[in-house]
Amino acid sequence: MQAIPGDAGTLLAQATRGSRQLLVLDSLQSPVQYEDADAYRAGLLDLEARWFAPLQKALAAGKIQRLRLEASTAYAALTWDSDRRAQWQLWRRPQPLAATAQVLARGEQ
């Protein structure tokens, strides 16, 4: 196991073509356990800036073929999958994070 790079850009620069990467980003675990909403919000914004937004851009640009995000909860694992084709579904309006979380919690895709 290797150390996690500081951001998605570094990960993508280090990855070899056709490779698969698995990351465990657990920085929100402590804020959840201690019910620290401010730390959770700050951590989520950090993950969005360093990981989620750059990975989505890389997916849309064809630099990566598929992206799967999984989040463990007390009740189940939430999963979101996307590929480059899904990025071109322009008729779908982007949803707020809260709406996406509700869809995932119901087990829909």
Secondary structure, 3 states (H helix, E strand, C coil): CCCCCCCHHHHHHHCCCCCCCCCCCCCCHHHHHCCCHHHHHHHHHHHHHHHHHHHHHHHHCCCCCEEEEEEECCCCEEEEEEEHHHHCCCCCCCCCHHHHHHHHHCCCC
